């Protein structure tokens, strides 16, 4: 009986990826999943229950890990310093694909904004621009790309886990944040 159930669950998962629909979820997708899933399947490097890596031929990527505490950490690199973007996926598409992959196992989404990583600069620069306008840090984080895409998925609560502020430049050089869904 267990083997039959496993085969059924595997079949449903494969159909979900093929059709681009999470058959275990009641939520409907706002992105055209047929085309997106086909593009994503071409560039998946590794996928299992706690890890998903997607790399396109140009070097753009998503790296994500779901730890034992159900905290999803991720890095997305879809635009380089010259402005060139991935031809396989947008940041929003790959983020949504990642959440679909891990499903309801995610309790928190962890993200780092770092000055020492080119793929993290958009978020950090966005936060620093808002801080310069006098916007509080949590509100500035919500206005960043990561803040917006996590909020669109219902993760609107912010817990700042760690940060480094350069008093000379008046800017943050590092922020680690957890996004969670509000408790009911």
TIDOVEX-501577 format. One line per field, with one value per atom (N, C-alpha, C): residue number from 1; x, y, z; residue in three letters. Coordinates in steps of 0.001 Angstrom, whole numbers. Each point is the difference from the previous one (the first is absolute). Layout:
N
nr (NUM ...)
x (X ...)
y (Y ...)
z (Z ...)
rest (Ala ...)
This chain:
184
nr (1 1 1 2 2 2 3 3 3 4 4 4 5 5 5 6 6 6 7 7 7 8 8 8 9 9 9 10 10 10 11 11 11 12 12 12 13 13 13 14 14 14 15 15 15 16 16 16 17 17 17 18 18 18 19 19 19 20 20 20 21 21 21 22 22 22 23 23 23 24 24 24 25 25 25 26 26 26 27 27 27 28 28 28 29 29 29 30 30 30 31 31 31 32 32 32 33 33 33 34 34 34 35 35 35 36 36 36 37 37 37 38 38 38 39 39 39 40 40 40 41 41 41 42 42 42 43 43 43 44 44 44 45 45 45 46 46 46 47 47 47 48 48 48 49 49 49 50 50 50 51 51 51 52 52 52 53 53 53 54 54 54 55 55 55 56 56 56 57 57 57 58 58 58 59 59 59 60 60 60 61 61 61 62 62 62 63 63 63 64 64 64 65 65 65 66 66 66 67 67 67 68 68 68 69 69 69 70 70 70 71 71 71 72 72 72 73 73 73 74 74 74 75 75 75 76 76 76 77 77 77 78 78 78 79 79 79 80 80 80 81 81 81 82 82 82 83 83 83 84 84 84 85 85 85 86 86 86 87 87 87 88 88 88 89 89 89 90 90 90 91 91 91 92 92 92 93 93 93 94 94 94 95 95 95 96 96 96 97 97 97 98 98 98 99 99 99 100 100 100 101 101 101 102 102 102 103 103 103 104 104 104 105 105 105 106 106 106 107 107 107 108 108 108 109 109 109 110 110 110 111 111 111 112 112 112 113 113 113 114 114 114 115 115 115 116 116 116 117 117 117 118 118 118 119 119 119 120 120 120 121 121 121 122 122 122 123 123 123 124 124 124 125 125 125 126 126 126 127 127 127 128 128 128 129 129 129 130 130 130 131 131 131 132 132 132 133 133 133 134 134 134 135 135 135 136 136 136 137 137 137 138 138 138 139 139 139 140 140 140 141 141 141 142 142 142 143 143 143 144 144 144 145 145 145 146 146 146 147 147 147 148 148 148 149 149 149 150 150 150 151 151 151 152 152 152 153 153 153 154 154 154 155 155 155 156 156 156 157 157 157 158 158 158 159 159 159 160 160 160 161 161 161 162 162 162 163 163 163 164 164 164 165 165 165 166 166 166 167 167 167 168 168 168 169 169 169 170 170 170 171 171 171 172 172 172 173 173 173 174 174 174 175 175 175 176 176 176 177 177 177 178 178 178 179 179 179 180 180 180 181 181 181 182 182 182 183 183 183 184 184 184)
x (818 -818 865 1101 884 650 380 629 -992 -1237 -1027 -221 -91 -193 1192 1226 1196 -19 -360 -61 -1057 -1136 -1055 485 642 502 1078 866 1033 -641 -1017 -701 -641 -659 -638 1051 1138 1073 525 236 481 -1024 -1264 -1040 -65 195 -4 1100 1200 1105 -249 -556 -250 -1062 -1090 -1084 244 927 272 -1023 -624 -1019 320 -80 195 -1337 -133 -1270 -299 986 -214 -445 -27 -292 -1337 -714 -1254 222 1223 294 144 -454 220 1198 659 1215 -333 807 -182 986 898 982 -398 195 -324 970 -440 908 436 -764 404 1356 144 1263 1097 -324 989 560 -857 471 853 -362 813 1394 84 1302 782 -647 675 531 -788 425 1271 201 1194 1275 -129 1193 92 -834 104 1299 817 1259 -212 -799 -234 -1329 -782 -1274 -318 -276 -535 -892 -323 -965 522 1330 511 1000 138 942 -484 172 -313 1054 648 969 -348 -42 -285 1108 625 1087 -266 0 -147 1387 92 1312 821 -640 712 560 -252 533 -996 -1222 -1018 -529 -481 -356 -1002 -555 -726 644 343 476 -881 -597 -887 118 -149 63 -1093 -723 -995 608 245 654 -1018 494 -851 -1020 279 -938 -1011 -44 -924 271 1276 423 618 -559 453 976 1241 1026 191 221 174 879 584 721 -517 -296 -453 920 503 842 -543 -745 -631 378 788 430 1423 891 1384 221 1221 319 -206 68 -205 -1480 -863 -1437 -525 905 -435 -789 -1097 -870 -10 -409 -153 -1033 288 -960 -965 299 -823 -1071 268 -961 205 -1075 77 166 365 119 -1310 -1074 -1314 -414 272 -347 766 1301 810 -343 -361 -425 -1298 -953 -1286 200 848 304 588 899 617 -1065 -897 -1044 -930 -310 -830 724 1300 790 -69 178 38 -1390 -966 -1381 -208 -904 -390 977 1150 1014 747 -163 744 -723 696 -536 552 1269 671 858 188 911 1125 1215 1171 699 398 723 1087 1100 1112 205 179 364 1449 907 1429 687 872 766 1098 409 1111 -445 -1261 -507 -805 442 -689 -1484 -352 -1400 -874 618 -746 -88 675 89 -1317 -851 -1264 -826 -131 -755 651 1290 715 -37 215 -69 -1391 -1014 -1377 -256 437 -183 737 1245 786 -600 -575 -672 -1192 -751 -1172 441 1054 523 433 643 449 -1182 -1176 -1218 -664 555 -576 -999 -95 -928 569 -813 477 489 954 645 -997 -941 -958 -822 -429 -759 881 1265 938 217 69 163 -1222 -1190 -1219 -63 704 13 1059 881 1019 -664 752 -539 -412 887 -330 -1208 -70 -1145 -1310 31 -1217 -442 943 -406 -420 641 -430 -1370 -217 -1304 -1112 273 -1002 -426 877 -301 -508 -243 -578 1003 1281 1049 273 -826 55 618 226 627 1515 710 1454 663 997 841 1436 594 1386 898 696 823 1379 534 1334 155 811 291 1323 621 1232 -202 254 -186 1341 367 1251 -274 499 -255 650 1084 693 -846 -507 -796 -1476 -420 -1416 -872 607 -734 184 -987 118 895 827 851 -447 -879 -481 -1307 -959 -1271 -436 -308 -591 -1412 -960 -1393 -767 -992 -959 -1349 -626 -1354 -927 -1093 -976 -1402 -917 -1407 -545 -924 -575 -708 106 -701 -1465 -834 -1452 -527)
y (-1190 1190 1258 -19 1156 261 -1052 159 613 -451 542 1478 380 1404 836 -512 721 219 -1051 132 1023 -6 965 1420 210 1317 453 -913 313 378 -747 303 1386 308 1305 1107 -217 993 223 -1067 126 704 -333 695 1475 281 1389 785 -568 686 131 -1042 29 1028 21 926 1367 88 1281 374 -979 261 -838 595 -757 -629 -1297 -674 -212 245 -131 1316 1056 1329 490 754 588 1367 541 1301 -113 1048 31 886 -269 720 1255 1045 1221 80 -950 -38 -1127 177 -1043 -1155 -1005 -1046 -977 -191 -954 352 1216 445 102 557 184 -1338 -967 -1303 -688 125 -612 613 1328 662 -406 -63 -361 -1426 -923 -1398 -165 891 -79 344 764 506 -408 -937 -492 -777 413 -697 -1094 307 -952 320 -1033 203 -1215 240 -1035 688 -698 550 1187 172 1124 874 -212 809 155 1200 258 949 -410 860 50 1209 224 896 -411 773 88 1203 105 61 -163 -49 1289 1115 1274 251 -920 155 550 286 461 -1214 249 -1158 318 -1084 -26 -1126 283 -1028 100 -1104 36 -1286 174 -1128 188 -1064 -23 -805 666 -721 -749 -699 -824 826 1294 881 642 -476 485 1458 380 1335 -143 705 -51 1139 -328 986 -52 1170 0 1149 -204 1035 -30 1164 111 973 -407 865 -68 1027 1 1217 910 1183 334 131 308 1513 388 1415 853 -616 749 149 -689 62 -1181 -877 -1189 -903 -529 -859 -1430 -914 -1386 -100 -837 -256 -1123 -719 -1146 337 992 291 1404 538 1256 -343 982 -224 -438 633 -323 -1427 -394 -1359 -1049 202 -1001 -36 1141 41 -789 253 -700 -1505 -358 -1406 -658 712 -511 -259 954 -182 -1156 -137 -1125 -1326 -4 -1221 -455 922 -368 -60 649 -85 523 -640 485 -404 -539 -362 1228 1144 1218 778 248 856 1416 98 1300 20 1205 192 901 -510 750 582 1252 628 888 61 868 1053 1229 1094 319 -204 131 895 852 883 -750 -1158 -735 -998 -4 -936 763 -10 763 -339 -1281 -387 522 527 509 1534 652 1460 710 -528 684 193 -1055 108 986 -126 857 1459 243 1373 594 -806 454 399 -842 292 1279 133 1185 1286 -59 1182 409 -984 291 536 -556 464 1458 351 1381 978 -499 829 76 -735 -2 -1112 -953 -1124 -967 -476 -989 -1276 -698 -1153 -1070 -369 -1054 412 1233 484 36 380 25 -1413 -990 -1392 -447 371 -370 633 1110 661 -573 -860 -644 -1077 -511 -1065 -1208 -451 -1157 274 1197 367 -49 465 17 -1408 -825 -1336 -901 152 -811 473 1303 541 -463 -62 -483 -1432 -759 -1386 -123 1138 -11 107 65 91 1485 608 1451 410 -955 299 -63 939 69 -99 -866 -116 225 1116 292 -788 -983 -902 581 741 563 1125 989 1065 667 567 777 1339 1051 1361 714 579 737 1458 425 1361 1056 -350 959 310 -1053 212 222 -389 125 -1028 -1129 -1040 -1358 -857 -1389 -743 -888 -844 -1458 -318 -1360 30 -773 -177 -1442 -670 -1342 132 -474 183 -1313 -199 -1090 615 -517 395 -1134 346 -1012 481 -949 349 408 963 415 -1174 -45 -1046 379 -985 235 29)
z (0 0 0 807 61 -1354 -710 -1317 -975 27 -874 280 1284 356 -454 207 -430 -1512 -758 -1460 -402 668 -290 291 1155 357 -990 -422 -986 -1336 -420 -1248 66 1103 167 -27 654 3 -1410 -742 -1378 -878 171 -758 380 1277 458 -689 -68 -663 -1494 -614 -1441 -351 741 -298 594 922 628 1038 616 1012 1220 1174 1219 355 -267 223 1481 873 1432 625 -776 526 -527 820 -438 -642 127 -569 -1503 -702 -1437 -278 -1090 -355 -787 184 -763 -1153 -120 -1076 -947 -1305 -964 194 743 459 -1068 -1043 -1029 -574 -522 -584 1049 1161 1056 458 251 463 -1052 -1255 -1051 -26 125 23 1238 1148 1247 -63 -540 -57 -834 -965 -842 773 1067 686 1470 438 1379 137 950 263 1041 1039 1082 657 275 695 848 1278 876 1026 1078 954 790 89 786 -756 -1315 -762 -1436 -540 -1398 -539 -1087 -681 -1473 -529 -1407 -530 -1097 -619 -1491 -553 -1453 -648 -1316 -660 129 300 121 1394 932 1348 1005 -410 935 770 1230 818 1097 528 1269 791 1253 928 1226 401 1164 806 1315 936 1049 261 1072 1138 1155 1102 866 1012 866 782 191 703 -938 -1238 -1030 -382 64 -431 -1383 -956 -1380 -255 -305 -351 -1504 -606 -1449 -464 -1166 -727 -1429 -547 -1376 -716 -1145 -827 -1413 -411 -1326 -840 570 -748 412 -995 339 92 301 214 -1244 -1203 -1245 -343 761 -253 -798 -472 -734 933 -517 797 -540 856 -403 -1115 -984 -1074 366 1079 381 1031 865 1052 551 547 746 1473 782 1430 614 -427 551 -370 -1239 -430 793 148 694 1490 581 1401 180 -876 64 -206 -961 -268 1247 683 1223 1067 200 1020 -368 -1273 -445 271 -238 209 1460 940 1419 630 -598 465 1406 722 1329 1102 -373 991 526 -664 341 1100 1125 1062 -90 -383 -92 -1251 -519 -1119 488 -106 441 -1222 114 -1088 572 -728 388 -1078 417 -892 342 -971 302 -1018 497 -875 -739 511 -610 -1057 -377 -1002 -1052 -1253 -1045 -119 194 -132 1139 1041 1148 5 -912 47 -267 -872 -287 1268 799 1246 958 180 940 -448 -1286 -515 175 -233 181 1453 921 1428 378 -434 351 -574 -1198 -570 860 457 843 1362 562 1292 -117 -1121 -222 -46 -359 -26 1372 968 1337 255 -908 152 1042 939 980 -699 627 -609 -438 845 -388 -1208 -54 -1160 -1246 169 -1126 -543 873 -434 -791 455 -729 -1391 -200 -1310 -936 525 -832 -862 -991 -851 840 885 836 886 540 829 -772 -1233 -829 -388 -479 -465 1158 1157 1140 498 0 421 -935 -1291 -959 304 617 360 1437 665 1340 1134 -306 1027 275 827 217 1330 892 1280 -159 610 -138 1367 75 1185 -462 401 -372 943 -565 799 287 -975 144 -1014 348 -961 361 -1013 188 -681 754 -486 19 -1123 -115 373 1162 484 -886 -671 -874 -1227 -680 -1216 305 1181 347 -705 -357 -719 662 -235 437 -982 536 -841 68 964 172 770 -482 720 -189 1092 -61 558 -762 384 -176 865 -140 -330 -1055 -367 439 666 411 -328 -21 -172 1354 21 1286 685 1319 758 104 -49 15 1414)
rest (Unk Unk Unk Unk Unk Unk Unk Unk Unk Unk Unk Unk Unk Unk Unk Unk Unk Unk Unk Unk Unk Unk Unk Unk Unk Unk Unk Unk Unk Unk Unk Unk Unk Unk Unk Unk Unk Unk Unk Unk Unk Unk Unk Unk Unk Unk Unk Unk Unk Unk Unk Unk Unk Unk Unk Unk Unk Unk Unk Unk Unk Unk Unk Unk Unk Unk Unk Unk Unk Unk Unk Unk Unk Unk Unk Unk Unk Unk Unk Unk Unk Unk Unk Unk Unk Unk Unk Unk Unk Unk Unk Unk Unk Unk Unk Unk Unk Unk Unk Unk Unk Unk Unk Unk Unk Unk Unk Unk Unk Unk Unk Unk Unk Unk Unk Unk Unk Unk Unk Unk Unk Unk Unk Unk Unk Unk Unk Unk Unk Unk Unk Unk Unk Unk Unk Unk Unk Unk Unk Unk Unk Unk Unk Unk Unk Unk Unk Unk Unk Unk Unk Unk Unk Unk Unk Unk Unk Unk Unk Unk Unk Unk Unk Unk Unk Unk Unk Unk Unk Unk Unk Unk Unk Unk Unk Unk Unk Unk Unk Unk Unk Unk Unk Unk Unk Unk Unk Unk Unk Unk Unk Unk Unk Unk Unk Unk Unk Unk Unk Unk Unk Unk Unk Unk Unk Unk Unk Unk Unk Unk Unk Unk Unk Unk Unk Unk Unk Unk Unk Unk Unk Unk Unk Unk Unk Unk Unk Unk Unk Unk Unk Unk Unk Unk Unk Unk Unk Unk Unk Unk Unk Unk Unk Unk Unk Unk Unk Unk Unk Unk Unk Unk Unk Unk Unk Unk Unk Unk Unk Unk Unk Unk Unk Unk Unk Unk Unk Unk Unk Unk Unk Unk Unk Unk Unk Unk Unk Unk Unk Unk Unk Unk Unk Unk Unk Unk Unk Unk Unk Unk Unk Unk Unk Unk Unk Unk Unk Unk Unk Unk Unk Unk Unk Unk Unk Unk Unk Unk Unk Unk Unk Unk Unk Unk Unk Unk Unk Unk Unk Unk Unk Unk Unk Unk Unk Unk Unk Unk Unk Unk Unk Unk Unk Unk Unk Unk Unk Unk Unk Unk Unk Unk Unk Unk Unk Unk Unk Unk Unk Unk Unk Unk Unk Unk Unk Unk Unk Unk Unk Unk Unk Unk Unk Unk Unk Unk Unk Unk Unk Unk Unk Unk Unk Unk Unk Unk Unk Unk Unk Unk Unk Unk Unk Unk Unk Unk Unk Unk Unk Unk Unk Unk Unk Unk Unk Unk Unk Unk Unk Unk Unk Unk Unk Unk Unk Unk Unk Unk Unk Unk Unk Unk Unk Unk Unk Unk Unk Unk Unk Unk Unk Unk Unk Unk Unk Unk Unk Unk Unk Unk Unk Unk Unk Unk Unk Unk Unk Unk Unk Unk Unk Unk Unk Unk Unk Unk Unk Unk Unk Unk Unk Unk Unk Unk Unk Unk Unk Unk Unk Unk Unk Unk Unk Unk Unk Unk Unk Unk Unk Unk Unk Unk Unk Unk Unk Unk Unk Unk Unk Unk Unk Unk Unk Unk Unk Unk Unk Unk Unk Unk Unk Unk Unk Unk Unk Unk Unk Unk Unk Unk Unk Unk Unk Unk Unk Unk Unk Unk Unk Unk Unk Unk Unk Unk Unk Unk Unk Unk Unk Unk Unk Unk Unk Unk Unk Unk Unk Unk Unk Unk Unk Unk Unk Unk Unk Unk Unk Unk Unk Unk Unk Unk Unk Unk Unk Unk Unk Unk Unk Unk Unk Unk)
